[in-house]
Amino acid sequence: MLKSINHIGIAVKNLDASIETFRKIFSFNEIHRETVESQKVEIASFKVGDLLIELTAATEETSPISKFIEKRGEGIHHIAFETDDVSEELERLSGKGIQLINKSATDGAHDMQIAFLHPKSTFGVLIELCQKKYDYKL
C-alpha cells in the first residue's frame, strides 16, 4: 500500500546553483548530497516541513535526467510515494494494467529501494515508489 509522499524530485542542470536558489526560498540549513551511480545522477535534498525536496542533476549525458531536461527543461521530474514493499506494489499495479519502467526495485538515494511507473499510464506524471531499507536522517 502507498503510504505517503516521500519526496518531490526536481531536475536541474546545475546542482550548486539550484541549491542556492532553493536555500533563498526555504531557508534550510541542512542538506544531504549523494551520487547515485546506477541512475547517473547527483542529488541534493532538504526538508520542507515533513517533505523532502530532491534536486537531481545528471552526472552523464546518458542519464535519464539529462534526457528529461533536454526534452522538457528543468522542473518537477517526479513524485515519490513511500511503501513498505516496492516489489509487492509493482506486482499489484502491473496486475491492474499500470505500465512499469522498472519491473523490480533498484537502489536509490537515501539507501532506499526504488522503482518507477511509466508516465504513459499516469497521465504524464512520473511516479516513483520507494521503500526505506532502514530509517535515515537528513
Secondary structure as UniProt FT lines:
FT   STRAND          2..11
FT   HELIX           15..26
FT   STRAND          32..36
FT   HELIX           37..39
FT   STRAND          41..48
FT   TURN            49..50
FT   STRAND          51..58
FT   TURN            61..62
FT   HELIX           64..72
FT   STRAND          75..83
FT   HELIX           86..95
FT   TURN            96..97
FT   STRAND          106..108
FT   HELIX           109..111
FT   STRAND          112..117
FT   HELIX           119..121
FT   TURN            122..124
FT   STRAND          127..132
//
